[in-house]
Structure formats: structure tokens, C-alpha cells
Amino acid sequence: WFLFLCLDFNLFVGLCFLLYVWFILFNFYI
């Protein structure tokens, strides 16, 4: 259960990080 929670948390952080990077690139190109 703890391992599953950790994996789910890492997936969430990864998605937030990708969204953050995409937002920075989007602002940079505009």
C-alpha cells in the first residue's frame, strides 16, 4: 500500500513537472 502510494505520488509529481515545463516553454515561445 505504501509502495503504491509512493508510485502514485511520483506519477503525480511527474505530471505536475511536465505541466510546469510545458507552461514555461509556452510562455517562452509567446
N, CA, C and O atoms as a GROMACS GRO file, in nm:
protein
  120
    1TRP      N    1   0.085  -0.120   0.000
    1TRP     CA    2   0.000   0.000   0.000
    1TRP      C    3   0.088   0.125   0.000
    1TRP      O    4   0.063   0.220  -0.074
    2PHE      N    5   0.191   0.123   0.084
    2PHE     CA    6   0.281   0.238   0.091
    2PHE      C    7   0.357   0.255  -0.041
    2PHE      O    8   0.376   0.367  -0.089
    3LEU      N    9   0.398   0.143  -0.099
    3LEU     CA   10   0.470   0.147  -0.226
    3LEU      C   11   0.379   0.200  -0.337
    3LEU      O   12   0.421   0.279  -0.422
    4PHE      N   13   0.253   0.157  -0.335
    4PHE     CA   14   0.157   0.204  -0.434
    4PHE      C   15   0.134   0.355  -0.419
    4PHE      O   16   0.123   0.427  -0.518
    5LEU      N   17   0.126   0.400  -0.295
    5LEU     CA   18   0.106   0.542  -0.267
    5LEU      C   19   0.226   0.621  -0.315
    5LEU      O   20   0.211   0.731  -0.370
    6CYS      N   21   0.346   0.566  -0.295
    6CYS     CA   22   0.469   0.632  -0.338
    6CYS      C   23   0.474   0.642  -0.490
    6CYS      O   24   0.510   0.746  -0.545
    7LEU      N   25   0.436   0.534  -0.558
    7LEU     CA   26   0.435   0.535  -0.704
    7LEU      C   27   0.332   0.634  -0.756
    7LEU      O   28   0.357   0.705  -0.853
    8ASP      N   29   0.215   0.639  -0.691
    8ASP     CA   30   0.110   0.730  -0.732
    8ASP      C   31   0.156   0.875  -0.711
    8ASP      O   32   0.127   0.962  -0.793
    9PHE      N   33   0.226   0.899  -0.600
    9PHE     CA   34   0.277   1.032  -0.570
    9PHE      C   35   0.382   1.074  -0.672
    9PHE      O   36   0.384   1.188  -0.717
   10ASN      N   37   0.471   0.979  -0.709
   10ASN     CA   38   0.575   1.009  -0.808
   10ASN      C   39   0.512   1.039  -0.944
   10ASN      O   40   0.559   1.127  -1.016
   11LEU      N   41   0.406   0.967  -0.978
   11LEU     CA   42   0.337   0.990  -1.104
   11LEU      C   43   0.273   1.129  -1.104
   11LEU      O   44   0.279   1.201  -1.204
   12PHE      N   45   0.213   1.167  -0.992
   12PHE     CA   46   0.150   1.298  -0.978
   12PHE      C   47   0.253   1.410  -0.990
   12PHE      O   48   0.230   1.510  -1.057
   13VAL      N   49   0.369   1.392  -0.923
   13VAL     CA   50   0.477   1.490  -0.928
   13VAL      C   51   0.531   1.500  -1.071
   13VAL      O   52   0.561   1.609  -1.119
   14GLY      N   53   0.543   1.386  -1.138
   14GLY     CA   54   0.592   1.385  -1.276
   14GLY      C   55   0.498   1.460  -1.369
   14GLY      O   56   0.544   1.535  -1.455
   15LEU      N   57   0.367   1.441  -1.352
   15LEU     CA   58   0.270   1.510  -1.435
   15LEU      C   59   0.272   1.660  -1.407
   15LEU      O   60   0.264   1.740  -1.500
   16CYS      N   61   0.284   1.698  -1.281
   16CYS     CA   62   0.290   1.840  -1.245
   16CYS      C   63   0.417   1.904  -1.302
   16CYS      O   64   0.415   2.018  -1.348
   17PHE      N   65   0.528   1.828  -1.298
   17PHE     CA   66   0.654   1.879  -1.351
   17PHE      C   67   0.646   1.899  -1.502
   17PHE      O   68   0.694   2.000  -1.554
   18LEU      N   69   0.585   1.803  -1.573
   18LEU     CA   70   0.569   1.816  -1.718
   18LEU      C   71   0.480   1.935  -1.752
   18LEU      O   72   0.508   2.009  -1.846
   19LEU      N   73   0.374   1.953  -1.675
   19LEU     CA   74   0.283   2.065  -1.697
   19LEU      C   75   0.355   2.197  -1.672
   19LEU      O   76   0.334   2.294  -1.745
   20TYR      N   77   0.440   2.202  -1.569
   20TYR     CA   78   0.518   2.321  -1.535
   20TYR      C   79   0.617   2.355  -1.647
   20TYR      O   80   0.630   2.470  -1.688
   21VAL      N   81   0.687   2.252  -1.696
   21VAL     CA   82   0.784   2.273  -1.805
   21VAL      C   83   0.713   2.319  -1.932
   21VAL      O   84   0.760   2.409  -2.001
   22TRP      N   85   0.599   2.258  -1.962
   22TRP     CA   86   0.522   2.295  -2.080
   22TRP      C   87   0.474   2.440  -2.070
   22TRP      O   88   0.475   2.513  -2.169
   23PHE      N   89   0.434   2.482  -1.952
   23PHE     CA   90   0.388   2.618  -1.928
   23PHE      C   91   0.501   2.718  -1.950
   23PHE      O   92   0.480   2.825  -2.007
   24ILE      N   93   0.623   2.684  -1.903
   24ILE     CA   94   0.739   2.770  -1.922
   24ILE      C   95   0.774   2.781  -2.071
   24ILE      O   96   0.799   2.890  -2.121
   25LEU      N   97   0.775   2.669  -2.141
   25LEU     CA   98   0.806   2.671  -2.285
   25LEU      C   99   0.699   2.749  -2.361
   25LEU      O  100   0.731   2.822  -2.454
   26PHE      N  101   0.574   2.734  -2.321
   26PHE     CA  102   0.464   2.804  -2.387
   26PHE      C  103   0.481   2.956  -2.372
   26PHE      O  104   0.462   3.030  -2.468
   27ASN      N  105   0.517   3.001  -2.251
   27ASN     CA  106   0.538   3.143  -2.227
   27ASN      C  107   0.663   3.193  -2.299
   27ASN      O  108   0.667   3.307  -2.345
   28PHE      N  109   0.764   3.107  -2.309
   28PHE     CA  110   0.888   3.145  -2.376
   28PHE      C  111   0.864   3.166  -2.526
   28PHE      O  112   0.917   3.261  -2.584
   29TYR      N  113   0.784   3.080  -2.588
   29TYR     CA  114   0.757   3.093  -2.731
   29TYR      C  115   0.664   3.209  -2.761
   29TYR      O  116   0.666   3.262  -2.873
   30ILE      N  117   0.583   3.250  -2.666
   30ILE     CA  118   0.495   3.366  -2.685
   30ILE      C  119   0.569   3.491  -2.637
   30ILE      O  120   0.515   3.601  -2.644
   0.00000   0.00000   0.00000
